[in-house]
C-alpha cells in the first residue's frame, strides 16, 4: 500500500514503508484533518474521523458596552 486518500478533501497521503503496521492518528497535510487509521501488513484495515475532528474552538464573543 502506497497511499490513502483523506476522507475530508481526497488528497492522496503517501504512507511509505514506515506505516506497514501502524495504528494511530494520521493528519492530512492539505486540509489538516485528523483521522485514526489502522494499517496491517501494508493494507488499510480501518479509517475514521478522529474524535477531535469537528470540535470547533470556543470563541469568546465580546459583549458590546451598554449605556
CHARMM internal coordinates of N, CA and C (Angstrom, degrees):
IC EDIT
DIST 1 N 1 CA 1.4516
DIST 1 CA 1 C 1.5194
ANGL 1 N 1 CA 1 C 108.11
DIST 1 C 2 N 1.2947
ANGL 1 CA 1 C 2 N 115.84
DIHE 1 N 1 CA 1 C 2 N 127.65
DIST 2 N 2 CA 1.4492
ANGL 1 C 2 N 2 CA 119.69
DIHE 1 CA 1 C 2 N 2 CA -178.25
DIST 2 CA 2 C 1.5223
ANGL 2 N 2 CA 2 C 113.14
DIHE 1 C 2 N 2 CA 2 C -101.60
DIST 2 C 3 N 1.3285
ANGL 2 CA 2 C 3 N 116.27
DIHE 2 N 2 CA 2 C 3 N -36.44
DIST 3 N 3 CA 1.4550
ANGL 2 C 3 N 3 CA 117.83
DIHE 2 CA 2 C 3 N 3 CA -178.41
DIST 3 CA 3 C 1.5203
ANGL 3 N 3 CA 3 C 111.64
DIHE 2 C 3 N 3 CA 3 C -153.68
DIST 3 C 4 N 1.3158
ANGL 3 CA 3 C 4 N 113.40
DIHE 3 N 3 CA 3 C 4 N 164.32
DIST 4 N 4 CA 1.4635
ANGL 3 C 4 N 4 CA 121.94
DIHE 3 CA 3 C 4 N 4 CA 172.14
DIST 4 CA 4 C 1.5209
ANGL 4 N 4 CA 4 C 106.45
DIHE 3 C 4 N 4 CA 4 C -126.12
DIST 4 C 5 N 1.3118
ANGL 4 CA 4 C 5 N 116.71
DIHE 4 N 4 CA 4 C 5 N 163.82
DIST 5 N 5 CA 1.4554
ANGL 4 C 5 N 5 CA 120.79
DIHE 4 CA 4 C 5 N 5 CA 178.83
DIST 5 CA 5 C 1.5208
ANGL 5 N 5 CA 5 C 109.37
DIHE 4 C 5 N 5 CA 5 C -107.10
DIST 5 C 6 N 1.3221
ANGL 5 CA 5 C 6 N 115.20
DIHE 5 N 5 CA 5 C 6 N 134.21
DIST 6 N 6 CA 1.4658
ANGL 5 C 6 N 6 CA 120.92
DIHE 5 CA 5 C 6 N 6 CA 177.45
DIST 6 CA 6 C 1.5180
ANGL 6 N 6 CA 6 C 108.82
DIHE 5 C 6 N 6 CA 6 C -56.94
DIST 6 C 7 N 1.3147
ANGL 6 CA 6 C 7 N 116.59
DIHE 6 N 6 CA 6 C 7 N 132.29
DIST 7 N 7 CA 1.4570
ANGL 6 C 7 N 7 CA 120.67
DIHE 6 CA 6 C 7 N 7 CA -177.94
DIST 7 CA 7 C 1.5314
ANGL 7 N 7 CA 7 C 112.50
DIHE 6 C 7 N 7 CA 7 C -76.44
DIST 7 C 8 N 1.3242
ANGL 7 CA 7 C 8 N 117.19
DIHE 7 N 7 CA 7 C 8 N -4.59
DIST 8 N 8 CA 1.4584
ANGL 7 C 8 N 8 CA 120.69
DIHE 7 CA 7 C 8 N 8 CA -179.50
DIST 8 CA 8 C 1.5230
ANGL 8 N 8 CA 8 C 112.61
DIHE 7 C 8 N 8 CA 8 C -105.31
DIST 8 C 9 N 1.3558
ANGL 8 CA 8 C 9 N 117.00
DIHE 8 N 8 CA 8 C 9 N -43.86
DIST 9 N 9 CA 1.4638
ANGL 8 C 9 N 9 CA 119.20
DIHE 8 CA 8 C 9 N 9 CA -176.81
DIST 9 CA 9 C 1.5251
ANGL 9 N 9 CA 9 C 113.18
DIHE 8 C 9 N 9 CA 9 C -117.96
DIST 9 C 10 N 1.3359
ANGL 9 CA 9 C 10 N 118.49
DIHE 9 N 9 CA 9 C 10 N -10.66
DIST 10 N 10 CA 1.4527
ANGL 9 C 10 N 10 CA 121.90
DIHE 9 CA 9 C 10 N 10 CA 177.67
DIST 10 CA 10 C 1.5101
ANGL 10 N 10 CA 10 C 115.20
DIHE 9 C 10 N 10 CA 10 C 86.13
DIST 10 C 11 N 1.3183
ANGL 10 CA 10 C 11 N 118.09
DIHE 10 N 10 CA 10 C 11 N 0.43
DIST 11 N 11 CA 1.4656
ANGL 10 C 11 N 11 CA 121.57
DIHE 10 CA 10 C 11 N 11 CA 179.93
DIST 11 CA 11 C 1.5295
ANGL 11 N 11 CA 11 C 110.30
DIHE 10 C 11 N 11 CA 11 C -61.80
DIST 11 C 12 N 1.3339
ANGL 11 CA 11 C 12 N 116.63
DIHE 11 N 11 CA 11 C 12 N 137.35
DIST 12 N 12 CA 1.4645
ANGL 11 C 12 N 12 CA 121.54
DIHE 11 CA 11 C 12 N 12 CA 177.15
DIST 12 CA 12 C 1.5203
ANGL 12 N 12 CA 12 C 109.13
DIHE 11 C 12 N 12 CA 12 C -78.73
DIST 12 C 13 N 1.3308
ANGL 12 CA 12 C 13 N 116.24
DIHE 12 N 12 CA 12 C 13 N 121.62
DIST 13 N 13 CA 1.4616
ANGL 12 C 13 N 13 CA 122.32
DIHE 12 CA 12 C 13 N 13 CA -179.63
DIST 13 CA 13 C 1.5185
ANGL 13 N 13 CA 13 C 107.98
DIHE 12 C 13 N 13 CA 13 C -104.59
DIST 13 C 14 N 1.3279
ANGL 13 CA 13 C 14 N 116.67
DIHE 13 N 13 CA 13 C 14 N 117.92
DIST 14 N 14 CA 1.4557
ANGL 13 C 14 N 14 CA 121.80
DIHE 13 CA 13 C 14 N 14 CA -179.53
DIST 14 CA 14 C 1.5284
ANGL 14 N 14 CA 14 C 108.99
DIHE 13 C 14 N 14 CA 14 C -78.24
DIST 14 C 15 N 1.3153
ANGL 14 CA 14 C 15 N 116.32
DIHE 14 N 14 CA 14 C 15 N 120.41
DIST 15 N 15 CA 1.4628
ANGL 14 C 15 N 15 CA 120.38
DIHE 14 CA 14 C 15 N 15 CA -178.51
DIST 15 CA 15 C 1.5298
ANGL 15 N 15 CA 15 C 112.70
DIHE 14 C 15 N 15 CA 15 C -91.00
DIST 15 C 16 N 1.3015
ANGL 15 CA 15 C 16 N 117.85
DIHE 15 N 15 CA 15 C 16 N -32.82
DIST 16 N 16 CA 1.4560
ANGL 15 C 16 N 16 CA 119.77
DIHE 15 CA 15 C 16 N 16 CA -179.59
DIST 16 CA 16 C 1.5228
ANGL 16 N 16 CA 16 C 111.61
DIHE 15 C 16 N 16 CA 16 C 66.59
DIST 16 C 17 N 1.3171
ANGL 16 CA 16 C 17 N 115.75
DIHE 16 N 16 CA 16 C 17 N -177.15
DIST 17 N 17 CA 1.4661
ANGL 16 C 17 N 17 CA 121.42
DIHE 16 CA 16 C 17 N 17 CA -177.37
DIST 17 CA 17 C 1.5251
ANGL 17 N 17 CA 17 C 113.15
DIHE 16 C 17 N 17 CA 17 C -71.85
DIST 17 C 18 N 1.3098
ANGL 17 CA 17 C 18 N 117.59
DIHE 17 N 17 CA 17 C 18 N -21.66
DIST 18 N 18 CA 1.4635
ANGL 17 C 18 N 18 CA 120.41
DIHE 17 CA 17 C 18 N 18 CA -178.08
DIST 18 CA 18 C 1.5252
ANGL 18 N 18 CA 18 C 112.18
DIHE 17 C 18 N 18 CA 18 C -64.39
DIST 18 C 19 N 1.3333
ANGL 18 CA 18 C 19 N 117.63
DIHE 18 N 18 CA 18 C 19 N -19.79
DIST 19 N 19 CA 1.4565
ANGL 18 C 19 N 19 CA 121.95
DIHE 18 CA 18 C 19 N 19 CA -177.51
DIST 19 CA 19 C 1.5286
ANGL 19 N 19 CA 19 C 112.86
DIHE 18 C 19 N 19 CA 19 C -105.12
DIST 19 C 20 N 1.3263
ANGL 19 CA 19 C 20 N 118.47
DIHE 19 N 19 CA 19 C 20 N 19.08
DIST 20 N 20 CA 1.4680
ANGL 19 C 20 N 20 CA 120.43
DIHE 19 CA 19 C 20 N 20 CA -179.34
DIST 20 CA 20 C 1.5252
ANGL 20 N 20 CA 20 C 112.30
DIHE 19 C 20 N 20 CA 20 C -59.58
DIST 20 C 21 N 1.3022
ANGL 20 CA 20 C 21 N 117.86
DIHE 20 N 20 CA 20 C 21 N -37.53
DIST 21 N 21 CA 1.4697
ANGL 20 C 21 N 21 CA 123.71
DIHE 20 CA 20 C 21 N 21 CA 175.29
DIST 21 CA 21 C 1.5163
ANGL 21 N 21 CA 21 C 106.55
DIHE 20 C 21 N 21 CA 21 C -132.85
DIST 21 C 22 N 1.3280
ANGL 21 CA 21 C 22 N 115.79
DIHE 21 N 21 CA 21 C 22 N 96.50
DIST 22 N 22 CA 1.4604
ANGL 21 C 22 N 22 CA 120.93
DIHE 21 CA 21 C 22 N 22 CA -173.93
DIST 22 CA 22 C 1.5182
ANGL 22 N 22 CA 22 C 109.79
DIHE 21 C 22 N 22 CA 22 C -146.50
DIST 22 C 23 N 1.3111
ANGL 22 CA 22 C 23 N 114.66
DIHE 22 N 22 CA 22 C 23 N 141.60
DIST 23 N 23 CA 1.4627
ANGL 22 C 23 N 23 CA 121.07
DIHE 22 CA 22 C 23 N 23 CA 172.42
DIST 23 CA 23 C 1.5113
ANGL 23 N 23 CA 23 C 107.46
DIHE 22 C 23 N 23 CA 23 C -140.27
DIST 23 C 24 N 1.3257
ANGL 23 CA 23 C 24 N 116.00
DIHE 23 N 23 CA 23 C 24 N 121.23
DIST 24 N 24 CA 1.4513
ANGL 23 C 24 N 24 CA 119.17
DIHE 23 CA 23 C 24 N 24 CA -179.90
DIST 24 CA 24 C 1.5156
ANGL 24 N 24 CA 24 C 111.92
DIHE 23 C 24 N 24 CA 24 C 158.50
DIST 24 C 25 N 1.3389
ANGL 24 CA 24 C 25 N 115.44
DIHE 24 N 24 CA 24 C 25 N -163.56
DIST 25 N 25 CA 1.4586
ANGL 24 C 25 N 25 CA 119.84
DIHE 24 CA 24 C 25 N 25 CA -176.16
DIST 25 CA 25 C 1.5219
ANGL 25 N 25 CA 25 C 112.61
DIHE 24 C 25 N 25 CA 25 C -75.93
DIST 25 C 26 N 1.3175
ANGL 25 CA 25 C 26 N 114.70
DIHE 25 N 25 CA 25 C 26 N 149.55
DIST 26 N 26 CA 1.4596
ANGL 25 C 26 N 26 CA 122.38
DIHE 25 CA 25 C 26 N 26 CA 176.12
DIST 26 CA 26 C 1.5208
ANGL 26 N 26 CA 26 C 106.71
DIHE 25 C 26 N 26 CA 26 C -141.88
DIST 26 C 27 N 1.3320
ANGL 26 CA 26 C 27 N 116.65
DIHE 26 N 26 CA 26 C 27 N 122.78
DIST 27 N 27 CA 1.4645
ANGL 26 C 27 N 27 CA 121.19
DIHE 26 CA 26 C 27 N 27 CA -177.52
DIST 27 CA 27 C 1.5228
ANGL 27 N 27 CA 27 C 110.21
DIHE 26 C 27 N 27 CA 27 C -105.87
DIST 27 C 28 N 1.3110
ANGL 27 CA 27 C 28 N 115.69
DIHE 27 N 27 CA 27 C 28 N 133.70
DIST 28 N 28 CA 1.4619
ANGL 27 C 28 N 28 CA 121.80
DIHE 27 CA 27 C 28 N 28 CA 176.34
DIST 28 CA 28 C 1.5251
ANGL 28 N 28 CA 28 C 108.52
DIHE 27 C 28 N 28 CA 28 C -73.96
DIST 28 C 29 N 1.3239
ANGL 28 CA 28 C 29 N 116.56
DIHE 28 N 28 CA 28 C 29 N 130.46
DIST 29 N 29 CA 1.4638
ANGL 28 C 29 N 29 CA 120.43
DIHE 28 CA 28 C 29 N 29 CA -178.69
DIST 29 CA 29 C 1.5274
ANGL 29 N 29 CA 29 C 112.42
DIHE 28 C 29 N 29 CA 29 C -75.63
DIST 29 C 30 N 1.3222
ANGL 29 CA 29 C 30 N 118.01
DIHE 29 N 29 CA 29 C 30 N -13.98
DIST 30 N 30 CA 1.4617
ANGL 29 C 30 N 30 CA 121.11
DIHE 29 CA 29 C 30 N 30 CA -178.22
DIST 30 CA 30 C 1.5241
ANGL 30 N 30 CA 30 C 111.16
DIHE 29 C 30 N 30 CA 30 C -92.24
DIST 30 C 31 N 1.3402
ANGL 30 CA 30 C 31 N 117.04
DIHE 30 N 30 CA 30 C 31 N -58.59
DIST 31 N 31 CA 1.4736
ANGL 30 C 31 N 31 CA 119.60
DIHE 30 CA 30 C 31 N 31 CA -175.78
DIST 31 CA 31 C 1.5299
ANGL 31 N 31 CA 31 C 112.71
DIHE 30 C 31 N 31 CA 31 C -98.53
DIST 31 C 32 N 1.3281
ANGL 31 CA 31 C 32 N 116.43
DIHE 31 N 31 CA 31 C 32 N -4.99
DIST 32 N 32 CA 1.4807
ANGL 31 C 32 N 32 CA 123.23
DIHE 31 CA 31 C 32 N 32 CA 177.23
DIST 32 CA 32 C 1.5209
ANGL 32 N 32 CA 32 C 113.94
DIHE 31 C 32 N 32 CA 32 C 67.72
DIST 32 C 33 N 1.3277
ANGL 32 CA 32 C 33 N 117.89
DIHE 32 N 32 CA 32 C 33 N 14.34
DIST 33 N 33 CA 1.4652
ANGL 32 C 33 N 33 CA 120.98
DIHE 32 CA 32 C 33 N 33 CA 177.22
DIST 33 CA 33 C 1.5197
ANGL 33 N 33 CA 33 C 109.60
DIHE 32 C 33 N 33 CA 33 C -70.22
DIST 33 C 34 N 1.3105
ANGL 33 CA 33 C 34 N 115.87
DIHE 33 N 33 CA 33 C 34 N 148.90
DIST 34 N 34 CA 1.4574
ANGL 33 C 34 N 34 CA 122.06
DIHE 33 CA 33 C 34 N 34 CA -179.26
DIST 34 CA 34 C 1.5237
ANGL 34 N 34 CA 34 C 109.01
DIHE 33 C 34 N 34 CA 34 C -110.05
DIST 34 C 35 N 1.3219
ANGL 34 CA 34 C 35 N 115.20
DIHE 34 N 34 CA 34 C 35 N 127.68
DIST 35 N 35 CA 1.4652
ANGL 34 C 35 N 35 CA 121.50
DIHE 34 CA 34 C 35 N 35 CA 179.65
DIST 35 CA 35 C 1.5256
ANGL 35 N 35 CA 35 C 108.34
DIHE 34 C 35 N 35 CA 35 C -124.21
DIST 35 C 36 N 1.3089
ANGL 35 CA 35 C 36 N 115.89
DIHE 35 N 35 CA 35 C 36 N 152.63
DIST 36 N 36 CA 1.4614
ANGL 35 C 36 N 36 CA 121.20
DIHE 35 CA 35 C 36 N 36 CA 173.15
DIST 36 CA 36 C 1.5224
ANGL 36 N 36 CA 36 C 106.88
DIHE 35 C 36 N 36 CA 36 C -102.21
DIST 36 C 37 N 1.3369
ANGL 36 CA 36 C 37 N 116.93
DIHE 36 N 36 CA 36 C 37 N 126.63
DIST 37 N 37 CA 1.4570
ANGL 36 C 37 N 37 CA 120.93
DIHE 36 CA 36 C 37 N 37 CA -177.85
DIST 37 CA 37 C 1.5205
ANGL 37 N 37 CA 37 C 110.73
DIHE 36 C 37 N 37 CA 37 C -125.98
DIST 37 C 38 N 1.3129
ANGL 37 CA 37 C 38 N 114.83
DIHE 37 N 37 CA 37 C 38 N 155.29
DIST 38 N 38 CA 1.4663
ANGL 37 C 38 N 38 CA 121.55
DIHE 37 CA 37 C 38 N 38 CA 172.13
DIST 38 CA 38 C 1.5226
ANGL 38 N 38 CA 38 C 107.01
DIHE 37 C 38 N 38 CA 38 C -132.41
DIST 38 C 39 N 1.3325
ANGL 38 CA 38 C 39 N 115.68
DIHE 38 N 38 CA 38 C 39 N 119.04
DIST 39 N 39 CA 1.4562
ANGL 38 C 39 N 39 CA 122.68
DIHE 38 CA 38 C 39 N 39 CA 179.69
DIST 39 CA 39 C 1.5168
ANGL 39 N 39 CA 39 C 107.38
DIHE 38 C 39 N 39 CA 39 C -118.84
DIST 39 C 40 N 1.3176
ANGL 39 CA 39 C 40 N 116.28
DIHE 39 N 39 CA 39 C 40 N 127.23
DIST 40 N 40 CA 1.4639
ANGL 39 C 40 N 40 CA 121.79
DIHE 39 CA 39 C 40 N 40 CA 178.14
DIST 40 CA 40 C 1.5132
ANGL 40 N 40 CA 40 C 108.93
DIHE 39 C 40 N 40 CA 40 C -124.86
DIST 40 C 41 N 1.3133
ANGL 40 CA 40 C 41 N 116.75
DIHE 40 N 40 CA 40 C 41 N 125.92
DIST 41 N 41 CA 1.4571
ANGL 40 C 41 N 41 CA 123.59
DIHE 40 CA 40 C 41 N 41 CA 178.66
DIST 41 CA 41 C 1.5237
ANGL 41 N 41 CA 41 C 111.58
DIHE 40 C 41 N 41 CA 41 C 50.83
DIST 41 C 42 N 1.3267
ANGL 41 CA 41 C 42 N 115.81
DIHE 41 N 41 CA 41 C 42 N 39.61
DIST 42 N 42 CA 1.4538
ANGL 41 C 42 N 42 CA 121.33
DIHE 41 CA 41 C 42 N 42 CA 176.64
DIST 42 CA 42 C 1.5073
ANGL 42 N 42 CA 42 C 115.29
DIHE 41 C 42 N 42 CA 42 C 81.22
DIST 42 C 43 N 1.3289
ANGL 42 CA 42 C 43 N 118.51
DIHE 42 N 42 CA 42 C 43 N 5.59
DIST 43 N 43 CA 1.4666
ANGL 42 C 43 N 43 CA 121.75
DIHE 42 CA 42 C 43 N 43 CA -179.46
DIST 43 CA 43 C 1.5280
ANGL 43 N 43 CA 43 C 110.17
DIHE 42 C 43 N 43 CA 43 C -116.68
DIST 43 C 44 N 1.3186
ANGL 43 CA 43 C 44 N 115.58
DIHE 43 N 43 CA 43 C 44 N 131.57
DIST 44 N 44 CA 1.4548
ANGL 43 C 44 N 44 CA 120.37
DIHE 43 CA 43 C 44 N 44 CA 177.05
DIST 44 CA 44 C 1.5219
ANGL 44 N 44 CA 44 C 109.53
DIHE 43 C 44 N 44 CA 44 C -67.75
DIST 44 C 45 N 1.3147
ANGL 44 CA 44 C 45 N 116.39
DIHE 44 N 44 CA 44 C 45 N 121.49
DIST 45 N 45 CA 1.4738
ANGL 44 C 45 N 45 CA 121.60
DIHE 44 CA 44 C 45 N 45 CA 179.96
DIST 45 CA 45 C 1.5175
ANGL 45 N 45 CA 45 C 112.17
DIHE 44 C 45 N 45 CA 45 C -100.71
DIST 45 C 46 N 1.3264
ANGL 45 CA 45 C 46 N 116.73
DIHE 45 N 45 CA 45 C 46 N -32.97
DIST 46 N 46 CA 1.4642
ANGL 45 C 46 N 46 CA 118.64
DIHE 45 CA 45 C 46 N 46 CA 177.32
DIST 46 CA 46 C 1.5203
ANGL 46 N 46 CA 46 C 110.17
DIHE 45 C 46 N 46 CA 46 C -157.64
DIST 46 C 47 N 1.3269
ANGL 46 CA 46 C 47 N 114.61
DIHE 46 N 46 CA 46 C 47 N 152.05
DIST 47 N 47 CA 1.4647
ANGL 46 C 47 N 47 CA 122.26
DIHE 46 CA 46 C 47 N 47 CA 176.11
DIST 47 CA 47 C 1.5136
ANGL 47 N 47 CA 47 C 107.04
DIHE 46 C 47 N 47 CA 47 C -147.70
DIST 47 C 48 N 1.3075
ANGL 47 CA 47 C 48 N 116.64
DIHE 47 N 47 CA 47 C 48 N 132.43
DIST 48 N 48 CA 1.4564
ANGL 47 C 48 N 48 CA 121.48
DIHE 47 CA 47 C 48 N 48 CA 179.77
DIST 48 CA 48 C 1.5203
ANGL 48 N 48 CA 48 C 109.35
DIHE 47 C 48 N 48 CA 48 C -146.64
DIST 48 C 49 N 1.3033
ANGL 48 CA 48 C 49 N 115.82
DIHE 48 N 48 CA 48 C 49 N 155.39
DIST 49 N 49 CA 1.4537
ANGL 48 C 49 N 49 CA 120.33
DIHE 48 CA 48 C 49 N 49 CA 174.73
DIST 49 CA 49 C 1.5145
ANGL 49 N 49 CA 49 C 108.62
DIHE 48 C 49 N 49 CA 49 C -65.34
DIST 49 C 50 N 1.2974
ANGL 49 CA 49 C 50 N 116.31
DIHE 49 N 49 CA 49 C 50 N 138.40
DIST 50 N 50 CA 1.4542
ANGL 49 C 50 N 50 CA 120.29
DIHE 49 CA 49 C 50 N 50 CA 177.32
DIST 50 CA 50 C 1.5240
ANGL 50 N 50 CA 50 C 108.94
DIHE 49 C 50 N 50 CA 50 C -67.24
DIST 50 C 51 N 1.3228
ANGL 50 CA 50 C 51 N 117.96
DIHE 50 N 50 CA 50 C 51 N 147.48
DIST 51 N 51 CA 1.4756
ANGL 50 C 51 N 51 CA 119.82
DIHE 50 CA 50 C 51 N 51 CA 177.58
DIST 51 CA 51 C 1.5245
ANGL 51 N 51 CA 51 C 112.15
DIHE 50 C 51 N 51 CA 51 C -58.07
DIST 51 C 52 N 1.3310
ANGL 51 CA 51 C 52 N 117.29
DIHE 51 N 51 CA 51 C 52 N -22.18
DIST 52 N 52 CA 1.4618
ANGL 51 C 52 N 52 CA 120.69
DIHE 51 CA 51 C 52 N 52 CA 179.82
DIST 52 CA 52 C 1.5179
ANGL 52 N 52 CA 52 C 112.00
DIHE 51 C 52 N 52 CA 52 C -77.69
DIST 52 C 53 N 1.3296
ANGL 52 CA 52 C 53 N 117.45
DIHE 52 N 52 CA 52 C 53 N -18.01
DIST 53 N 53 CA 1.4601
ANGL 52 C 53 N 53 CA 120.78
DIHE 52 CA 52 C 53 N 53 CA -179.19
DIST 53 CA 53 C 1.5167
ANGL 53 N 53 CA 53 C 108.97
DIHE 52 C 53 N 53 CA 53 C -68.85
DIST 53 C 54 N 1.2980
ANGL 53 CA 53 C 54 N 115.65
DIHE 53 N 53 CA 53 C 54 N 135.92
DIST 54 N 54 CA 1.4556
ANGL 53 C 54 N 54 CA 120.64
DIHE 53 CA 53 C 54 N 54 CA 177.47
DIST 54 CA 54 C 1.5173
ANGL 54 N 54 CA 54 C 113.47
DIHE 53 C 54 N 54 CA 54 C 87.77
DIST 54 C 55 N 1.3076
ANGL 54 CA 54 C 55 N 116.74
DIHE 54 N 54 CA 54 C 55 N -6.87
DIST 55 N 55 CA 1.4517
ANGL 54 C 55 N 55 CA 119.48
DIHE 54 CA 54 C 55 N 55 CA 177.16
DIST 55 CA 55 C 1.5204
ANGL 55 N 55 CA 55 C 107.71
DIHE 54 C 55 N 55 CA 55 C -82.72
DIST 55 C 56 N 1.2985
ANGL 55 CA 55 C 56 N 115.61
DIHE 55 N 55 CA 55 C 56 N 96.84
DIST 56 N 56 CA 1.4629
ANGL 55 C 56 N 56 CA 120.45
DIHE 55 CA 55 C 56 N 56 CA -178.12
DIST 56 CA 56 C 1.5183
ANGL 56 N 56 CA 56 C 109.79
DIHE 55 C 56 N 56 CA 56 C -68.34
DIST 56 C 57 N 1.3235
ANGL 56 CA 56 C 57 N 116.64
DIHE 56 N 56 CA 56 C 57 N 140.29
DIST 57 N 57 CA 1.4651
ANGL 56 C 57 N 57 CA 118.90
DIHE 56 CA 56 C 57 N 57 CA 178.14
DIST 57 CA 57 C 1.5237
ANGL 57 N 57 CA 57 C 110.33
DIHE 56 C 57 N 57 CA 57 C -64.81
DIST 57 C 58 N 1.2937
ANGL 57 CA 57 C 58 N 115.39
DIHE 57 N 57 CA 57 C 58 N 144.83
DIST 58 N 58 CA 1.4543
ANGL 57 C 58 N 58 CA 119.47
DIHE 57 CA 57 C 58 N 58 CA 179.98
DIST 58 CA 58 C 1.5236
ANGL 58 N 58 CA 58 C 108.66
DIHE 57 C 58 N 58 CA 58 C -77.34
DIST 58 C 59 N 1.3034
ANGL 58 CA 58 C 59 N 114.94
DIHE 58 N 58 CA 58 C 59 N 127.74
DIST 59 N 59 CA 1.4584
ANGL 58 C 59 N 59 CA 120.94
DIHE 58 CA 58 C 59 N 59 CA -178.80
DIST 59 CA 59 C 1.5145
ANGL 59 N 59 CA 59 C 108.29
DIHE 58 C 59 N 59 CA 59 C -109.39
DIST 59 C 60 N 1.3167
ANGL 59 CA 59 C 60 N 114.76
DIHE 59 N 59 CA 59 C 60 N 126.73
DIST 60 N 60 CA 1.4543
ANGL 59 C 60 N 60 CA 120.27
DIHE 59 CA 59 C 60 N 60 CA 178.58
DIST 60 CA 60 C 1.5210
ANGL 60 N 60 CA 60 C 107.40
DIHE 59 C 60 N 60 CA 60 C -84.54
DIST 60 C 61 N 1.3025
ANGL 60 CA 60 C 61 N 116.92
DIHE 60 N 60 CA 60 C 61 N 115.71
DIST 61 N 61 CA 1.4586
ANGL 60 C 61 N 61 CA 120.50
DIHE 60 CA 60 C 61 N 61 CA 178.65
DIST 61 CA 61 C 1.5178
ANGL 61 N 61 CA 61 C 109.01
DIHE 60 C 61 N 61 CA 61 C -87.79
DIST 61 C 62 N 1.3012
ANGL 61 CA 61 C 62 N 113.56
DIHE 61 N 61 CA 61 C 62 N 132.16
DIST 62 N 62 CA 1.4605
ANGL 61 C 62 N 62 CA 116.41
DIHE 61 CA 61 C 62 N 62 CA 178.49
DIST 62 CA 62 C 1.5187
ANGL 62 N 62 CA 62 C 109.18
DIHE 61 C 62 N 62 CA 62 C -77.90
DIST 62 C 63 N 1.2909
ANGL 62 CA 62 C 63 N 115.15
DIHE 62 N 62 CA 62 C 63 N 141.70
DIST 63 N 63 CA 1.4560
ANGL 62 C 63 N 63 CA 119.91
DIHE 62 CA 62 C 63 N 63 CA -179.66
DIST 63 CA 63 C 1.5165
ANGL 63 N 63 CA 63 C 108.09
DIHE 62 C 63 N 63 CA 63 C -90.70
DIST 63 C 64 N 1.3149
ANGL 63 CA 63 C 64 N 115.82
DIHE 63 N 63 CA 63 C 64 N 139.64
DIST 64 N 64 CA 1.4551
ANGL 63 C 64 N 64 CA 119.03
DIHE 63 CA 63 C 64 N 64 CA 178.41
DIST 64 CA 64 C 1.5223
ANGL 64 N 64 CA 64 C 108.74
DIHE 63 C 64 N 64 CA 64 C -73.34
DIST 64 C 65 N 1.3008
ANGL 64 CA 64 C 65 N 115.52
DIHE 64 N 64 CA 64 C 65 N 141.50
DIST 65 N 65 CA 1.4872
ANGL 64 C 65 N 65 CA 118.39
DIHE 64 CA 64 C 65 N 65 CA -178.97
DIST 65 CA 65 C 1.5181
ANGL 65 N 65 CA 65 C 110.74
DIHE 64 C 65 N 65 CA 65 C -65.49
DIST 65 C 66 N 1.2924
ANGL 65 CA 65 C 66 N 115.15
DIHE 65 N 65 CA 65 C 66 N 140.99
DIST 66 N 66 CA 1.4600
ANGL 65 C 66 N 66 CA 120.07
DIHE 65 CA 65 C 66 N 66 CA 178.08
DIST 66 CA 66 C 1.5134
ANGL 66 N 66 CA 66 C 109.08
DIHE 65 C 66 N 66 CA 66 C -97.87
DIST 66 C 67 N 1.2975
ANGL 66 CA 66 C 67 N 116.21
DIHE 66 N 66 CA 66 C 67 N 142.86
DIST 67 N 67 CA 1.4623
ANGL 66 C 67 N 67 CA 119.64
DIHE 66 CA 66 C 67 N 67 CA 179.28
DIST 67 CA 67 C 1.4893
ANGL 67 N 67 CA 67 C 111.99
DIHE 66 C 67 N 67 CA 67 C -117.43
END
COOR INIT
IC SEED 1 N 1 CA 1 C
IC BUILD
